[in-house]
Amino acid sequence: MNKQILIVLATLLVVSIVIVGCGGAAAPTSAPPTTAPQPTTAPQATTAPEPTTAPQATTAPQPTQAPAGEAAKLQLLGWSASDVENETLKQVVADWNASQKDFVASFDASPNYDQSLQTALAGGQPPDVFYIDSLKFPDFIKNDVLAVPPAGAIANPDDFYPSLREAFTANGTFYCPPKDFSTLALIYNKKMLDDAGVKVPTNWDELAAASKKLTDSGKGVYGMSLSADAARWVAFLYQAGGEVIGKDGKMNINTPEAKQALDFYTGMLVDGSAVTPDKVDSGWNGEAFGKEKVAMVVEGNWIVPFLKKDYPNVDFGIAELPAGPKGKATMAFTVCYGVPKNGANIAGSWKLVDALTNEAGMKKWTDLGLAMPTRKSLRDGWIAEFPDLKVFLDGADYSHPWQFAPGFTAVTDAINKGIQEIAAGQATSESVLKTVQSAGEDVLGK
């Protein structure tokens, strides 16, 4: 791949939805960091430029030769999360270093990950292993960046949950194993529901009714906090039986099912039984919930350590997302360990990836409790250790990957903006879906 393509890909990475707090018109700065990124509404982004030339093969740099008797160095580049997460992953890497003598790996947690990766890619010296969010995986495939794993490089691939494995599969090739994942569930305030005599809702009708009953606008308290966020609304779309891209590969979101889901989601914002987090002086749903300004939120397992640390007196419960007209659905947000095809030490990179994602390595990492194992074989042990989080892991069985097509940020931006406009009385669901459909057709047409 030539330098121009690397630069274009790097640009695509920068113009992305920031999946951290992976709520409101801008990415919440107060949201807790997480390993599998949390979806949020990002500021309106400029449509990423498309490559002007087709991806071309390039000569891979020669592997760095370590001096005789010294181990070769490997760099794992990822985004910076919480201190405990960063240090735990560093320890996992250090343990691998101690287990063999051929390589010395380091985990570099960058607070400016996009910029760091952009610089490395554009300079032709990519990290040996790096994080790839499922939403951006199609961009890497389109630009022919990733190394194809040799036979046996990914241990027991069938052990990964099918939906997560498929998120990093293209043209029949499973490119990179998912390091962990998160799903969405309904987080509810036990006391607020009990005081109002409200049962935990299990379907849309119950959710709307509960949200109204829990709302006391005079006291500044509302049933729900709902972000103007595609990554959360799309779960409702799937619950209604809708889709974003059809099986024929064409955009298919301007449908009766999508209208039903959008009307329901924005309806609670319009009737005042739900608010966006900024309306209650909060940066994201978790903060609004912690302040007890709202009784329910749609969030992922990243909210649990946040609440226990910052709002330890809030007694909360976790339930499946209420089922829609066509049943249950949730989203799966995941990240894989990618290896660049022009890396300096591809063989060593795959050994590091295996150490991080085989059963033993993943267990050590996910036993932290901040993210869930992507391997089915670890399910029972993880639930035994974290029984309160079982709902999130159960969601893997009916989840949809947060992934669509290359350059799809323009579409998710259109959804985010549309939800805001409907809530403000500036647009209708019909007009928004028409705009989103057109934006999707433009992206897929390229």
MIBA-474500 format. One record per residue: residue in one letter; x, y, z of N, C-alpha, C in turn. Coordinates in steps of 0.001 Angstrom, whole numbers, plus 500000, padded with zeros to 6 digits. Layout:
AXYZXYZXYZ/...
REM end
This chain:
M500831498813500000500000500000500000500868501239500000/N500544502208499139501406503379499059501088504367500170/K501954505350500283501839506296501399500548507082501341/Q500067507362500122498826508149499978497653507411500604/I497580506102500366496482505327500930496573505297502449/L497791505169502975497943505166504419497453506469505026/I497764507584504346497334508885504850495819509001504821/V495188508513503747493730508572503640493084507750504735/L493632506537504965493078505712506021493209506401507366/A494351507010507595494551507708508863493521508814509038/T493191509504507939492164510546507995490817509962508376/L490501508791507808489244508124508136489164507805509620/L490311507452510199490323507110511604490042508318512472/V490542509470512062490343510673512849488899511122512773/V488290511014511583486892511414511409486029510234511814/S485824510033513069485089508868513548484193509243514698/I483253508361514986482444508541516178483277508147517381/V483375509051518344484133508732519532483260507857520415/I483633506606520561482777505708521316483277505646522747/V483101506720523446483496506780524847482382507477525598/G481545506742526402480416507255527150479173507242526536/C481243504841524585481241504883523962480586504902523908/G476780510183525045475664510674525032475199512019524574/G474727513092524116474328514376523779474943514819522490/A474995516116522309475451516670521044476945516542520863/A477659516364521938479108516217521837479558515055522700/A480714514509522394481222513388523156481433513814524605/P480828513098525556480932513493526954482337513316527485/T482894514373528026484253514297528545484306513645529910/S483153513531530562483138512965531906482844511479531915/A482621510903530748482309509485530708483521508662531091/P483299507523531761484427506698532164485061506019530980/P486379505855530974487021505144529884486668503675529924/T486721503027528810486406501608528736487216500961527653/T487367499665527737488191498956526770487450498750525464/A486295498120525512485465498068524320484719499379524268/P485010500266523281484556501648523352483060501795523464/Q482657502798524196481257503079524402480741504019523323/P479536503778522816478999504643521776478534505977522325/T478732507005521573478278508332521964477955509122520714/T477319510212520901477098511117519786478284512050519672/A478943512026518572480102512882518364479669514203517742/P480505515230517820480202516466517113480061516190515625/Q479344517018514932479164516813513499480518516757512807/A480729515700512058482029515489511437481967515727509945/T483079516139509397483188516291507960483286514925507319/T482613514725506213482683513442505539484122513131505168/A484548511930505503485936511554505244486181511446503753/P487348511910503266487650511795501843487852510347501448/E487494510019500245487693508678499726489058508560499077/P489644507358499082490932507192498422490838507565496947/T491852508230496457491854508615495047492518507578494168/T493193506629494777493784505530494031493453504229494727/A493474503151493974493185501851494570494341501436495468/P494062500651496524495150500188497361496177499413496542/Q497432499672496807498497499004496077499371498227497038/A499959497165496545500865496388497367502119497199497645/T502701496961498765503928497663499109504896496681499730/T506142496951499600507131496066500183507171496273501686/A506992495193502426506999495301503878508395495645504365/P508495496449505395509814496762505929510485495519506470/Q511771495478506403512492494326506913512352494257508431/P512141493045508980512021492913510422513241493499511129/T512956494178512219514052494754512990514890493632513588/Q516159493632513329517031492595513844517586493015515200/A517235492249516209517773492538517525519215492056517598/P520039492725518350521417492261518527521425490833519058/A522472490113518746522571488723519173522341488609520671/G521438487697521027521149487465522434520091488369523005/E519615489325522231518577490227522708517237489907522055/A516159490150522781514815489890522260514366491025521345/A513587490688520329513036491701519425511933492471520134/K511837493774519852510843494607520497509550494659519688/L508425494644520373507103494741519757506313495841520450/Q505566496618519660504724497667520225503251497335520029/L502496497345521133501042497261521101500514498652521373/L499801499229520398499266500579520536497758500524520742/G497293501209521772495859501292522044495522502643522626/W494233502899522788493851504164523387493935504068524903/S494122505198525533494251505247526977492884505098527627/A492806504188528592491582503987529351491839504419530792/S491173503808531751491417504142533145492781503604533565/D493306504147534651494611503697535126494613502212535421/V493548501715536035493522500302536398493493499422535159/E492772499864534127492739499092532887494092499101532195/N494681500288532093495986500397531443497029499544532146/E497059499631533461498075498900534212497840497394534162/T496576496985534142496294495557534059496756494982532736/L496484495683531639496920495181530343498447495182530251/K499067496184530826500533496202530849501079494989531604/Q500385494601532670500844493441533434500678492155532638/V499569492049531893499362490874531040500496490774530021/V500857491910529432501955491929528460503278491583529136/A503501492110530331504742491820531061504847490342531399/D503743489725531740503749488290532041504133487485530810/W503644487919529651504034487219528420505521487391528143/N506022488584528359507451488823528170508278487873529028/A507827487666530272508573486810531194508471485331530830/S507462484988530016507239483574529689508073483089528510/Q508736483993527788509538483612526632510673484620526453/K511631484275525615512837485085525510513021485729524136/D512118485451523196512320485940521840511863487380521628/F510882487826522421510287489144522196510097489886523508/V510149491207523398509801492086524524508751493064524008/A507536492901524478506434493743524021506145494840525031/S505643495962524539505217497059525403503828497501524984/F503011497863525954501690498414525657501751499914525823/D501532500633524731501522502090524751500083502570524697/A499592503114525804498219503615525884498228505088525525/S497777505406524324497850506788523847496574507556524168/P496692508711524826495515509551525060495034510213523768/N495878510204522733495522510741521410495710509630520384/Y494917508583520563495132507365519783495042507598518284/D494014508288517840493841508507516404495065509202515805/Q495540510227516502496688510969516004497942510103516014/S498109509325517061499287508451517148499292507430516031/L498126506827515784498051505820514726498205506472513356/Q497624507669513202497754508395511941499221508641511611/T499956509096512600501370509388512381502147508131512024/A501857507041512718502568505789512467502255505234511087/L500985505281510695500586504760509378501164505617508254/A501020506933508405501509507827507353503022507749507212/G503723507438508300505163507331508249505664505976507790/G504746505059507533505150503736507063505771502863508132/Q505575503214509394506102502421510489504985502139511495/P504041501299511122502896501023511990503315500255513235/P502512500343514289502777499514515468502632498042515095/D503242497184515856503191495756515547501790495188515745/V501065495711516717499676495324516989498942496590517409/F497693496746516963496946497939517359495460497644517427/Y494760498469518211493320498326518386492585498688517091/I491534497925516798490640498271515691489206498170516198/D488493499285516208487087499269516588486268498640515471/S485240497911515830484435497205514825483828498161513810/L483481499386514221482885500336513293483860500734512198/K485163500748512507486159501182511544486830500017510810/F486543498797511223487157497638510573486956497637509056/P485751497952508544485590497967507083486537498932506375/D486929500027507031487870500956506415489243500319506244/F489666499563507242490957498877507143490931497840506029/I489810497147505896489701496147504838489695496815503468/K488942497881503330488868498584502054490236499070501620/N491052499474502578492364500021502265493488498986502352/D493131497709502536494099496610502462495264496811503414/V494956497086504660495976497381505661496412496154506457/L495507495193506640495731494151507630496383492894507079/A497215492295507913497826491008507583496800489896507747/V496847488942506862496003487757506984496663486806507976/P495954486374509000496590485503509990496953484149509388/P498160483669509602498530482337509114497756481260509866/A497712480088509322496985478980509941497454478781511379/G496490478725512293496805478486513693497166479716514487/A497254480865513834497643482080514557496583482506515566/I495315482312515230494216482623516143493739481314516748/A493994481109518017493660479858518679492154479656518778/N491700478474518411490300478062518569489322479164518159/P489319479562516909488460480682516482486974480435516692/D486547479174516689485127478871516877484661479139518305/D485598479391519211485246479667520601484729481084520782/F485005481975519837484505483347519934483013483376519603/Y482272484253520282480850484403519958480719484722518466/P479808484037517770479698484219516318479553485678515883/S478712486455516582478489487846516163479761488673516289/L480616488341517244481864489076517437482926488626516441/R482940487350516165483877486850515158483542487414513783/E482250487468513485481821487978512181482121489464512029/A482180490192513157482477491632513087483864491896512524/F484750490912512620486112491085512119486449490062511035/T485421489661510325485574488741509203485193489458507918/A486018489331506900485743489932505597486189488963504510/N485329488787503523485640487907502389486059486516502853/G485404486053503920485672484719504426486890484599505317/T487578485697505581488787485662506408488538486337507753/F488855485621508813488778486164510174490117486832510453/Y490136488181510386491384488925510406491991489140511786/C491159489386512780491727489758514080490770489373515202/P491283488748516253490414488280517340489966489418518254/P488696489430518662488188490484519548488743490345520958/K489224491455521504489849491439522826488836491412523959/D487690492021523793486622492050524780485406492691524117/F484320492830524831483155493484524224482211493992525295/S481249494805524858480216495353525726478886495293524987/T477805495217525736476466495275525156475649496323525913/L474475496620525398473572497574526035472512496855526858/A472122497456527975471047496936528812470302498121529424/L469251497828530149468478498869530840468971498950532286/I469491500105532656469936500344534031468834501144534728/Y468393500668535892467271501327536552467571501556538035/N467000502628538574467144502993539975466077502244540773/K466518501321541609465581500456542327464633501250543217/K465157502204543962464315502965544889463295503811544149/M463718504458543060462789505303542317461651504478541724/L461964503292541222460911502426540685460004501919541800/D460591501517542925459784501014544042458867502095544595/D459395503310544765458592504399545318457419504753544413/A457613504580543099456547504903542147455649503703541855/G455953502569542437455173501365542192455301500879540768/V456479501034540184456717500657538791457548499377538726/K457095498441537950457861497217537724458882497456536605/V459938496679536620460956496812535580460312496494534231/P460349497415533280459679497200531987460352496113531165/T459523495351530461460040494258529625459731494448528146/N458898495449527803458605495721526396458418497220526203/W458250497615524955458160499045524655457000499733525379/D455829499117525381454666499745526022454928499969527507/E455505498971528145455810499092529569456880500151529812/L457854500241528900458915501233529053458359502647528955/A457499502896527964456910504227527798456046504597528992/A455246503635529467454369503892530616455187504159531880/A456236503370532088457076503543533265457784504888533234/S458275505269532053458977506535531931458079507712532287/K456813507647531863455866508716532191455580508764533691/K455376507602534271455020507554535698456179508004536582/L457383507793536125458570508147536908458985509609536730/T458314510314535844458670511705535546457940512689536455/D458693513596537041458143514709537809458958515935537401/S458543516540536298459323517649535742459420518818536704/G458438518978537589458486520047538566459654519896539519/K460053518678539755461208518394540614462472518168539804/G462349518287538484463514518084537633463937516633537535/V462984515720537664463267514285537610462482513678536452/Y463150512803535700462532512235534496462687510715534460/G461844510118533678461862508662533591463141508115532999/M463622508782531940464798508272531244465707509392530776/S466963509050530592467892509872529829468203509103528568/L467917509715527423468154509080526128469071509962525297/S470185509431524902471122510195524075470619510303522643/A470946511409522002470704511536520562471831510793519851/D471731509491519859472868508642519534472452507442518694/A473012507361517511472703506253516611473011504906517238/A474104504822517985474531503541518535473552502979519553/R472728503827520136471685503342521039470361503177520303/W470033504125519434468755504018518714468724502797517806/V469827502428517220469832501298516289469376500016516974/A469625499875518270469125498700518985467603498635518907/F466944499802519018465491499855518913465051499561517483/L465841499982516524465547499678515123465498498169514903/Y466499497472515417466515496016515275465360495369516034/Q464992495933517183463866495397517946462552495528517184/A462489496505516295461290496704515474461310495859514209/G462387495126514009462496494306512806463109495028511633/G463686496208511872464298496962510789465748496596510577/E466360497261509626467761497041509323468358498338508798/V469656498381508743470348499555508214470740499304506768/I471461498226506560471852497797505214471211496437504956/G470549496311503833469869495070503507470832493971503096/K470306492767502965471122491627502565471699491799501163/D471066492677500373471571492938499028472687493987499028/G473067494447500226474140495425500328473708496857500106/K472412497082499956471899498424499709471329499029500987/M471371500353501071470824501063502218469330500796502315/N468843500480503522467441500115503660466908500575505011/I467030501870505282466613502381506578465351503244506504/N464931503635505331463708504429505190462528503483505023/T462164502839506140461151501788506127460129502025507232/P458980501349507174457992501466508260458561501027509604/E459413500008509602460006499532510853460907500594511474/A461699501253510644462578502307511146461764503486511672/K460679503816510984459822504916511448459214504577512800/Q458789503332512949458210502916514228459234503060515353/A460463502645515095461506502729516110461879504173516411/L461974504996515378462348506397515583461233507160516288/D459983506877515921458844507520516586458811507152518075/F459101505885518377459071505465519776460192506127520566/Y461387506071520040462559506605520743462431508104520969/T462121508839519905462012510299520034460711510716520700/G459712509831520673458432510153521293458570510437522777/M459443509693523452459644509920524882460364511239525137/L461201511651524188461855512959524315460866514089524054/V459983513876523088458999514900522733457949515074523825/D457486513957524433456433514098525452456981514459526831/G458311514540526958458911515002528197459144513939529240/S458875512669528910459136511613529883460588511160529842/A461317511637528848462747511383528743463430512683528351/V464700512784528693465494513960528345466855513505527845/T467492514349527057468896514114526750469702514556527971/P470875513962528209471589514241529463471939515697529696/D472142516458528633472482517870528815471345518662529452/K470113518156529325468956518861529896468928518777531415/V469718517851531964469804517743533424471259517953533872/D471925518852533143473286519272533491474247518100533633/S474200517195532674475057516023532719475750515831531376/G476936515267531432477694515055530211477309513801529464/W476727512839530181476308511594529512475255510926530376/N474648509879529869473549509212530569473943508736531964/G475154508205532092475588507679533382475623508734534469/E476065509929534114476094511017535086474681511428535481/A473776511538534495472383511880534790471755510855535726/F472073509597535503471555508522536341472162508594537738/G473467508811537818474132508886539113473606510026539962/K473270511142539318472712512291540037471255512062540433/E470697510950540008469287510592540253468339511634539676/K468739512188538544467862513067537780466966512266536854/V467351511018536610466556510108535773466536508740536440/A465490507977536132465327506672536780465867505528535944/M466018505736534624466445504650533751467342505198532645/V468293504377532213469138504712531070469433503452530283/V469772503641529027470236502556528165471749502684528064/E472477501799528738473931501888528778474550500495528757/G475872500479528664476615499233528655477255498942529994/N477981497844530066478569497419531333479625498377531858/W480071499325531020481015500338531485480440501243532560/I479085501299532662478473502184533641478628501655535058/V478825500356535208478853499748536543480030500243537380/P481279500134536914482374500661537740482293502171537942/F481737502886536955481568504331537090480642504657538255/L479484503968538314478530504240539386479085503820540745/K479753502694540793480292502220542075481360503155542608/K482087503791541718483153504705542142482617506097542459/D481817506673541540481403508071541681480060508250542390/Y479195507242542338477873507340542972477576506052543728/P478365505748544747478239504454545432476930504276546197/N476211505343546475474973505229547246473738504987546377/V473918504979545066472787504727544174472585503227544041/D471413502760544437471088501330544344470451501075542982/F471171500378542119470666500199540756470549498718540394/G469707498472539407469550497137538867469825497134537383/I470004495947536833470311495799535407469336494799534815/A468712495173533710467762494292533042468010494322531539/E467487493322530847467581493324529398466863494542528835/L467314495004527690466560496055527017465149495556526758/P464135496363527038462762495944526762462593495517525306/A461875494444525094461701493900523750460801494794522912/G461090494834521644460285495601520705459232494743520030/P458576495269519020457528494526518318458017493204517720/K459278493123517383459819491903516789460768491166517726/G460758491516519001461546490766519960462734491523520514/K463672490760521075464829491346521754465948491660520763/A466718492689521094467929493027520337468759493974521181/T470062493882521017470970494819521642472160494999520716/M473081495856521087474264496096520273475482495478520931/A476437495078520110477718494583520605478814495523520130/F479548496085521072480657496983520769481950496256521101/T482800496128520133483991495316520344485198495892519619/V486351495426520026487637495871519505488491494640519270/C489262494640518200490162493515517965491609493983518004/Y492517493017518067493945493285517952494347493060516497/G494637494146515780495010494040514378496510493980514190/V496932493289513133498341493208512755498483493812511360/P499357494798511177499505495422509855500257494519508889/K499813494519507622500456493642506648501881494071506340/N502212495334506587503579495790506356504325496008507668/G503952495215508696504624495313509972506056494806509912/A506862495240510862508280494892510871508541493496511415/N507603492951512186507819491624512765506475490926512893/I505949490482511765504599489922511731504501488638512548/A505508487785512465505479486540513226505384486813514722/G506178487762515196506113488117516605504793488757516974/S504233489550516055502942490197516318501857489164516584/W501822488128515763500791487104515949500988486330517240/K502229486137517653502468485469518930501933486306520081/L502108487629519994501583488511521031500056488498521022/V499461488573519843497995488539519744497448487259520351/D498090486153520065497632484882520626497719484893522146/A498803485425522675498969485463524127497886486297524796/L497405487323524101496380488201524665494971487657524516/T494749486804523515493375486383523213493139484894523337/N494166484120523663493876482713523933493134482639525268/E492686481484525640491810481376526801492459481899528080/A493714481562528308494386481988529535494610483496529559/G495081484059528430495338485487528381494082486308528512/M493003485879527835491752486622527921491144486537529310/K491273485393529951490733485253531304491394486241532257/K492700486342532158493402487260533049492945488694532807/W492738489043531550492330490400531205490898490683531632/T489962489815531290488554490091531560488164489815533013/D489002489119533768488718488946535187488754490268535941/L489241491324535267489190492665535837487745493106536060/G486839492618535209485419492912535365484924494125534624/L485826494853533958485410496055533243484974495751531822/A485325494593531325484936494186529980484676492692530003/M483954492216529011483513490828529027484317489973528057/P484516488707528390485274487824527502484516487533526216/T485239487502525122484618487204523831484613485716523533/R485222484933524406485248483479524228484124482827525034/K483372481960524381482255481277525028482724480394526176/S483920479846526046484424478933527068484647479622528411/L484758480938528420484987481685529656483698482209530280/R482597481967529621481319482526530054480960482142531499/D480912480855531791480429480404533104481312480903534238/G482610480852534034483518481327535077483380482810535320/W483200483573534229483063485020534359481764485374535071/I480680484687534729479393484959535377479447484583536857/A480157483508537181480290483107538578481002484191539382/E481939484869538756482683485926539431481937487245539434/F481142487484538386480403488749538273478928488473537963/P478203487858538899476807487474538623475893488653538309/D476177489822538865475313490984538631475395491484537191/L476443491061536457476636491532535085476175490510534045/K475530489465534494475120488382533590474263488882532430/V473409489867532689472518490383531646473311490870530438/F474419491555530706475226492068529602475809490936528759/L476296489911529419476886488793528687475818488000527948/D474635487878528537473534487191527853473185487880526543/G473426489191526485473104489941525275473880489495524059/A474998488799524267475790488312523132474989487388522233/D473998486711522811473222485740522037472238486391521073/Y471907487656521299470944488305520399471411489716520013/S472712489908520020473262491227519713473539491386518228/H473649492643517821474037493009516459475324493813516539/P476293493547515691477558494277515773477402495738515384/W478132496596516074478171498022515750479126498193514570/Q478600497927513384479430497928512184478545497976510950/F478992498756509961478197498873508750479064498810507492/A479626499930507086480393499967505841481467501040505954/P482464501027505067483496502069505106482889503465504980/G483416504401505742482965505787505653481575506041506190/F481077505187507088479678505265507516479421506329508575/T480454507030508998480275508077509993479296509147509523/A479284509425508223478350510420507691476902510011507953/V476646508722507936475287508218508155474918508295509630/T475814507839510492475506507903511921475393509355512389/D476177510240511804476032511664512113474638512164511737/A474134511718510588472802512131510137471720511631511092/I471893510425511617470935509888512594470975510711513875/N472181510974514372472316511756515600471646513126515460/K471947513788514360471377515112514120469863515033513978/G469389513993513325467956513827513133467204513639514438/I467760512849515345467123512648516647467039513974517394/Q468109514753517347468100516063517997467024516964517405/E466913516970516082465952517848515418464512517438515710/I464252516143515742462895515688516070462542516090517496/A463471515876518430463220516225519827462960517710519999/A463575518535519143463404519986519217462223520469518392/G461496519564517762460354519947516943460730520561515619/Q461950520278515144462441520875513904462415519925512720/A462016518686512948461983517707511868461001516611512217/T460649515830511229459779514671511433460587513403511192/S460070512293511682460761511022511450460850510722509960/E459814511103509203459837510858507752460976511606507086/S461126512889507440462174513679506796463559513202507219/V463713512820508477465013512352508958465404511055508273/L464488510115508188464810508833507558465121509000506077/K464454509942505439464757510221504038466182510741503899/T466578511628504814467941512174504791468972511099505082/V468688510256506066469619509182506435469755508183505301/Q468642507856504668468674506926503537469558507476502423/S469401508759502131470196509386501079471677509399501438/A471974509714502707473382509720503143473989508338503026/G473218507316503370473712505962503253473941505532501814/E473036505930500943473204505602499522474444506256498951/D474721507491499378475921508180498918477177507432499368/V477201507007500641478366506306501160478550504959500468/L477482504205500358477583502881499750477873502977498250/G477418504063497643477691504256496204479156504494495915/K479895504949496923481322505202496726482152503951496900/
REM end
